[in-house]
Amino acid sequence: MKLVQALRRLAFGGLLAAGALMTGGTKAEASHWCSHCHYEWVVSYVPRQVPYTKVVKVVDHYGYPRYVTKTFWRTVQVPVKKYVKVCY
């Protein structure tokens, strides 16, 4: 029984402390939350690795040339749309 009462007091004290933290603050901090904000779409570019194939001439161990298809990788900039918050 004493343990239950101790836990209730601890929980109630935590709620009071949390309430004091939320209500405390200066007017300058409160005006920060009242600034004009809106959301807009922004296009940013992200580098991606993209495969591509190419026909190249190789020489075998007998010295004869032959053509093979090889896969190479290149980095390209891909546009990505993001919905971001803009405040001023």
N, C-alpha and C positions, 0 to 999 in steps of 0.2 A: 504494500500500500504506500509506504514511504517512497519507494522507487517511482511509482506512478505519479505521485505529487511532485517529485523532483523533476521528472521529465516534462510535466505540464508547465512548471515554472520556467524551465529552460527554453521550451518552445515559445512561451508567451514573451519572455525576455528577448528572444531572437526576433520576434515579430515587431516588438517595440523599437528595437535597434534598426531594423530595416525601414520602418516607417519614418524614423528620424532622419535616416540618410536620404530617403526619397524627397522629403519635404524641405530639407535644408538646401540652401544654395543661394547664390546672389542673383540680382536682377540681370546682370550681364550674361550669366550662364543660361538663364531662362530665355533671354532674347535669341540665343543661338538656336534654340529649338523652334523659334517662331519665324525663322528666315524663310524667304520665298524659295521653294524647291519644286522642281518638276522633273519628269522622266522623259528621256528622249533616246532615239536609236542612234548609235554611234557605230561607224564602220572602222574596224581596226584590222590590220594585216598581220597574219601569223605565218611564220615559215614552216613549210611542210616538205617532207622528202617524198618525191614522186618517181616511180620507176619509168624508164623508157628503154626501148630496144634499139640496137644499132647493128648493122652488118659490118663486120670487120674481117680483114684478111690476116690469117695466121699462117705460120709455116710449120709443117709437121717435122718430125725428127729425121725424115728422109730429105728434107729440103724443098718439098713441094708446097706451093701455096694452096690454101683452101679458104673458103669464106664460111664464117659461122655467125650465128646471131647471138649477141651478148646483151645482157641486161645491165644498164647503168642507172645510177640514182642522181637526181638533181634536186636542188632546193628551190622551191617557188614560194611566192608570197600569196597566200589565200585570204580573200576578204572574209571577215567574220563580223556579223551584226550582233551588237550587245545592247541591252536596254539598261541605261545607267541613270543614276540620280544626279541632277545638276542643281547646285544651290548657289545663290548669290545674294 
